[in-house]
Amino acid sequence: MASFLRKIGFVVGLLLVAAGLSPLAHAQEKIVLKVSDSFAPTHYIVVQGLVPWMARVKELTGGKVEFQYFGAEQLGPLRDQFNLVQRGVADIAYVPPSFNLGKMPLSGVHSLPKLFSSSVIGSAAFWDTIHETPILQNDYLKNGFRPLWGVMTSTYNVFTKTKPVRALADLKGLKLKSIGGNMAAAVKLLGATPVDVPSPDTYQAIQTGTVDGAVFPTTSLYSYRLNEQTKHGTFGFDLFVFYAAFVINERVWQKLPEDVRKALLQAGQEASARIAKYTDDEDKQLRQKLAADGFNIVTLSNREQDEVVRLIAPVYQNWITEMSGKGLPGAEVLAAFKKEIAKR
């Protein structure tokens, strides 16, 4: 009997070799992960972050991991990325919390105004906050995915067409393009009138006088050609920031070998740090470019910035109250985020 089994094993081995495989093929089989996002191929998060991240994972795993990349909404528009990764259509997807606050409410803490002004600080602080507070369980694992890496955009400041904003008093009577929620509430508390205008429509809204300017990130100003419609930029408001997050389906994650998990996270932290620095450097360079292009650039004094913090304080409390109404620990999460920011 033993001799018969040895013969069978030998025959099976020959068949595997003949098929171009080996008895260890399963252990050595490549892991292919599908990645989806909504970015154009030239977007800096793709060029500076996602593409190098995939290459780095491949390097760290010795080629064990490969990626099928579906960018530019090939698998679905931005609003569908959440469901694509949740259902497993994509293994990894771009899921920004700000577009999914109904299902990722605690993550909204990152967009509260005037918490930080640097992507390097905000990105690292929020990553640690996610993992040290109920954000991880409530906003990620509960939805069937977990964070791999993410980065903050540059903060949103005030750009106007004709009236310069040199101090808070200059905001009175201005209509500013904004986003609803925390940003709109902050703009209103500072004395201006928030107008909800989609970013692609901002150029025309300023051109036609629907708004007097916009609360916008410097790094997107030229992309939307708002440099053609605005001539004054005031920094130091930091009224909003956007977190670009990539997540992985939790079922997929649980099936991955430990070395692959470590590689995904290590490459993710490297990508996040690199893009955050790029974002801060780009923001600084664009401010200089704006000045060279004839923009009137103003930075609020420390006293004025302190006054911004005082005036927008109700936004924080309203957010905490909103979270409490949902049975969520908003105060705990905000305190933890502030603590992480202060460390850096």
N, C-alpha and C positions, 0 to 999 in steps of 0.2 A: 504493500500500500504506500509506504513512504517513498519507494522508488518511483511509483506511478505519479505521486504528487510532484516530485522533483522534475519529472519529465514534463508534466503539465506546466509548471512554472517556467521551465526553459523555453517551451513552445510559446507561451504568452510573451515572454521577454523578446523572443525573435520577432513576433508579430508587431510589438510596439516599436522596435527598432526599424522594422520594414516600413512602418507608417510614419517614420520620421520623428518618433517620440522616444521616450525612455521611461523606465519604471518611476523616475523622479519628476516626470513632466509636470504633474500637478503642483508640486512644491515650487517648481521653477517657472511656472506659467506667469506671463506678464499680467499686470493689473491695469486695466484700461478704465479711466474715469472720464465721464462726460461733463464738460464745464459749459455753463450758459451765462450770458450776460446781455445787456442792452446797449453796450457802448459801441461807438464807432471804432474801427480798427486803429485810428490815429489818436484816440483819447489817451491822455497821459496816464490814466490808471491802468490801461491795457499795456501801453508801451513801457512805462516805468515800473509797473507792478506785476500784472497778471502773467505776461509772457515770460519775464525773468523768473517769476515764482514757479511756473511749470517746468522751466529748464532746470531750476535748482532742485526741485523735487526729484526729477529724473536723475540728476547727478548724485544726490544723496542716497538714492536707492539703487545705484548701480544699474540704472535702466530698467529696474523691475516695474516701475510705474510709468505709464504713458497716458496722454490726454487726447481726447477728441474735443476740440474747442468749437463751440457754436456761439460766436459773438454777434453783435449788431442785430439782436432780436430774432435770430434764425429759428429758435425754438419757441419764441413768443415774446410779446412786448414786456416792458418793465413791470406792469401791474400783474403779469402772470408768472414772474420768476419765482415768487413765493410758492405758488402751487406746483410749479414744475419740479422743484427740488423736494417739496413735501411728498409728492406722489411718486417720486423716483424717476420721472422722465429725464431729469438731469441729476447727476450725482452731486454736483457742486454748482451753486448759482449765486448770482449777485442779488442780495436781498437787503436793500437799505431800510433800516427801521422807520425812517420818516415817512416812507410810502406805505407802511404797514402798521401804523400805531394802534389800529383796532385790535391787532393780534400780538403786537409787541409794545404794549403801553409803557412799561417801565424804562425801556430804551429811550423814550422821549426825554429823559433827563439830560442827555447829551446836547440837546438843542435849546436848552434854557439859555437866555441871554447873559452875556458878560461873565461867563465862568472862566474862559481862557482866550488867548489870542493866537496861540501857536499850535499848528498841527502836530508837531513833535510831542508837545506836552499833552494835548487833548487825546491823541491817538493812543498813547501808552497808558494814560490814566483811565481811559474808558475800557480798554482791554482788561485791565486788572479789576475794574469795577464790575464788569460783566461776570467775571469768574469768582468774585468774592461776595456777591450779593444775589438775591433771588432773580436777578435778570436772566442768569443762565438757565434756570429751571423754567421760569414763567414765559420768557420771550423766545427761547430757543428750543430746549429739549421738549417742552410741552407741545411745540409745533412740529416736532419730528425731525429737527436738524440741530446742528451745533456750529458755533463760530469757528472759522479757520483763520481768518485775518481780516483786518479792516483799517481804514484810514480816514481821518477827518479832512474835509476840504478847508480852504482858508475861511476865515470868519466873514460874516456879512456886515458891510458898512454902508454909509450913505453917499449916494451920487446924485447930483442935481444938475439941472440944465442951465438955469439963469441965476438963481439965488444961492450964494455960497452959505454954507452952514459952518460958521466959525465958533458958535456956542449953542447950547441947548435952546436958548431963546429964539434962535433963527429957525427952529423947526416949526414954530407956530404957523398954522395956516397952510403948511405944505401937504400935498397929497403924494404919498409915496407907494410905489409898487411894493407889495410884500406878499408873504405867504400867511395863510390863516393860522389860527392857534396862537402859540407862544409869541411868535414874531409880531403878529398883528396887535396882540395885547400890549407888547412892549412899545411898539411905535405909537400907539394911542396914549399910553401913559407918559410918553416923552413929549406929547403935544402936537404930533402930526396926525394926519388922517391916513390910515392904512387902506390900500385898494388892492384887492386880490386880482392880480393879473398874471397869467401864465408867462413863464420866462420867454418863450418864443414870440409873445405878443408885446413885450416890453418896449422894444424899439418904436413901434407904431404908437403905443400908448403915450410915450414921452413926446414923440413928434407931433401928435395931434393935441397935446395938452390935457389928455385924460388924467395924466399924473405929472407932477413936477420933477420927479426923479425916481430913484429906485434904491431899495435896500438889497445889495447885491455883493457877491464875492469878487474880489479883484481878479482872481484867476479865470473868471468867466466873462469879464467885461468886454474883452476884445472878441471873444467867440460869438457874442450876441451883438457885436458892433455898437455897443452902448457908448463907446468912446466918441462916436459920431453925434450922439444926441445929448451927452452930458459933458460939462466942462469943469465941474467942481467935485472934489472927493474929500470926504471927512472920515478920518479913521479914529478908532478908539471907542466906537459904539459896540462892536462885536455882538450884534443882535441875534445871530443865528449861526449855526454850523451844520454841515451835512456829513453823516457817517456812511461811508461806502463800505459795505460788509459782504464778504463771501462766506457762505455757509455750506456744510456738507450734510447730506441725508444721514440721519442717525443710524438707520439699518445698515447702510453701506459702511459707515464708520465702525460699527461693532464687528464687522466681518474682516476688517483690515488687520494685517499683522502689526505688532507693536512697533517695529522699526519703520514701517510706512507711516503710521500715525505720527511718530516723532519727526519724521522728515517733512510731512505736510505742515506741522506746526512750526518747526524751525524755519523752514523756507518762508512761512507766512509772517513770522516776526521780522525776518530780514526784509521782506517786501514792504511791510508796514513802515518800518523805520526808514527805509530808503525813500518811499513816496512821501512820507511826512516831511522829511528834510527837503525833498524836491519842492513840495508845496510851499513851505516857508520861504525857500530861496526864490521861487518863482513869484511869490507875492511881493517880496521886497524888490525884485527886479522890475516887476510891472508897475509898482508905485513910481520907481525912477523913470520908467518909460512914459508914464502918464505925465509926469512933470516935464519931461523933455518934449512931449507933444503939446505942451501949453496948458495943461490942467492946473487949476488952482488946488493945491494939496494942503489940507489942514489936518493936524492931529490934535484931538481934544486935550486940554490941559489935565493934569492929574486931578485938580479940583473938580473939573467938569465931569471927568470919568467917575469920580466918587459920587457925584450927583446922579449920574446915570444909574449906578447901582442902587442908590436910595430910592429913586423914582420907580424903578422896575421891580422892587421887592415884592409887590403883590403877585407878580407872575409866578414866582416860586411858590408862594403859599397857595395860590389857586391850583397849581399843578399837584401839590401835595394833597390838597383837599379832593381833587379829582381822582387821584390814585386811591385815596382812602375810601372814597365812595365805591370803588371797585374791589375793595378788600385787599388792596396792595400797599406795601410799605414804602410809599414815596419818600417820606422824611428820611428813612433809613438809607435808601439808595442815594438820595441827594447828598446827605452827609458823607457817605462813603466816597462819592465821586469828588466832592470838594477836598476830602482828605488826600485822595490819590493825586489830585492836581497840585496840592500844596507840597507834596513830596518832591516835585520835580522843578 
